[in-house]
Protein backbone atom coordinates (compact mmCIF):
# COMPACT_ATOMS: atom_id res chain seq x y z
CA UNK A 1 0.00 0.00 0.00
CA UNK A 2 1.27 3.44 -0.84
CA UNK A 3 0.34 7.01 -0.14
CA UNK A 4 -1.02 9.20 -2.90
CA UNK A 5 -1.13 12.96 -2.39
CA UNK A 6 -4.24 14.63 -3.78
CA UNK A 7 -5.65 18.13 -3.60
CA UNK A 8 -8.02 19.14 -0.83
CA UNK A 9 -10.74 19.69 -3.42
CA UNK A 10 -10.47 16.15 -4.80
CA UNK A 11 -10.33 14.74 -1.26
CA UNK A 12 -13.55 16.57 -0.42
CA UNK A 13 -15.21 15.24 -3.59
CA UNK A 14 -14.14 11.71 -2.65
CA UNK A 15 -15.40 12.18 0.91
CA UNK A 16 -18.85 13.33 -0.29
CA UNK A 17 -19.11 10.55 -2.88
CA UNK A 18 -17.97 7.92 -0.38
CA UNK A 19 -20.73 8.95 1.99
CA UNK A 20 -23.36 8.83 -0.76
CA UNK A 21 -22.14 5.45 -2.04
CA UNK A 22 -21.60 4.01 1.47
CA UNK A 23 -17.94 3.28 0.78
CA UNK A 24 -14.89 4.20 2.78
CA UNK A 25 -12.94 7.17 1.46
CA UNK A 26 -10.16 4.80 0.37
CA UNK A 27 -12.62 2.45 -1.36
CA UNK A 28 -14.22 5.38 -3.21
CA UNK A 29 -10.85 6.69 -4.36
CA UNK A 30 -9.82 3.21 -5.49
CA UNK A 31 -13.12 2.79 -7.36
CA UNK A 32 -12.68 6.08 -9.21
CA UNK A 33 -9.05 5.24 -10.04
CA UNK A 34 -10.03 1.81 -11.38
CA UNK A 35 -12.84 3.27 -13.52
CA UNK A 36 -10.55 6.02 -14.80
CA UNK A 37 -7.75 3.60 -15.60
CA UNK A 38 -10.10 1.27 -17.50
CA UNK A 39 -11.66 4.22 -19.34
CA UNK A 40 -8.25 5.48 -20.46
CA UNK A 41 -7.17 2.03 -21.61
CA UNK A 42 -10.48 1.37 -23.38
CA UNK A 43 -11.78 4.64 -24.86
CA UNK A 44 -14.41 2.77 -26.91
CA UNK A 45 -16.31 1.70 -23.79
CA UNK A 46 -18.71 3.94 -21.91
CA UNK A 47 -19.13 4.06 -18.15
CA UNK A 48 -22.05 1.63 -18.16
CA UNK A 49 -20.11 -0.94 -20.19
CA UNK A 50 -17.15 -0.72 -17.83
CA UNK A 51 -19.43 -1.16 -14.80
CA UNK A 52 -21.13 -4.15 -16.44
CA UNK A 53 -17.75 -5.82 -16.94
CA UNK A 54 -16.72 -5.11 -13.35
CA UNK A 55 -20.02 -6.49 -12.04
CA UNK A 56 -19.72 -9.61 -14.16
CA UNK A 57 -16.20 -10.20 -12.90
CA UNK A 58 -17.27 -9.66 -9.28
CA UNK A 59 -20.18 -12.10 -9.64
CA UNK A 60 -17.97 -14.75 -11.20
CA UNK A 61 -15.16 -14.34 -8.70
CA UNK A 62 -17.61 -14.67 -5.79
CA UNK A 63 -18.84 -18.07 -7.01
CA UNK A 64 -16.77 -20.94 -5.62
CA UNK A 65 -15.03 -23.07 -8.19
CA UNK A 66 -16.53 -26.52 -8.23
CA UNK A 67 -14.96 -29.42 -10.03
CA UNK A 68 -18.38 -31.09 -10.34
CA UNK A 69 -20.16 -28.36 -12.30
CA UNK A 70 -22.50 -29.39 -15.13
CA UNK A 71 -21.03 -29.50 -18.62
CA UNK A 72 -23.23 -26.62 -19.79
CA UNK A 73 -21.89 -24.23 -17.14
CA UNK A 74 -19.92 -21.44 -18.84
CA UNK A 75 -16.24 -21.15 -17.89
CA UNK A 76 -15.11 -18.43 -15.51
CA UNK A 77 -14.30 -15.12 -17.08
CA UNK A 78 -10.80 -13.98 -17.90
CA UNK A 79 -9.37 -11.23 -15.70
CA UNK A 80 -11.08 -7.86 -16.20
CA UNK A 81 -8.28 -6.32 -18.23
CA UNK A 82 -8.54 -9.07 -20.83
CA UNK A 83 -12.33 -8.72 -20.93
CA UNK A 84 -12.18 -4.98 -21.35
CA UNK A 85 -9.50 -5.16 -24.02
CA UNK A 86 -11.50 -7.76 -25.94
CA UNK A 87 -14.68 -5.71 -25.60
CA UNK A 88 -12.90 -2.61 -26.88
CA UNK A 89 -11.68 -4.54 -29.91
CA UNK A 90 -15.30 -5.31 -30.83
CA UNK A 91 -16.24 -1.60 -30.92
QUIWONOR-V962098 format. One record per backbone hydrogen bond with DSSP energy under -1.0 kcal/mol. CO is the residue of the C=O (numbers start at 1). NH is the residue of the N-H. Records with the same first field share a line. If there is no record, write none. Layout:
BEGIN
CO = NH / NH
END
This chain:
BEGIN
7 = 11
8 = 12
9 = 13
10 = 14
11 = 15
12 = 16
13 = 17
14 = 18
15 = 19
16 = 20
17 = 21
18 = 23
24 = 28
25 = 29
26 = 30
27 = 31
28 = 32
29 = 33
30 = 34
31 = 35
32 = 36
33 = 37
34 = 38
35 = 39
36 = 40
37 = 41
38 = 42
42 = 45
46 = 50
47 = 51
48 = 52
49 = 53
50 = 54
51 = 55
52 = 56
53 = 57
54 = 58
55 = 59
56 = 60
57 = 61
58 = 62
66 = 69
70 = 73
79 = 83
80 = 84
81 = 85
82 = 86
83 = 87
84 = 88
85 = 89
END
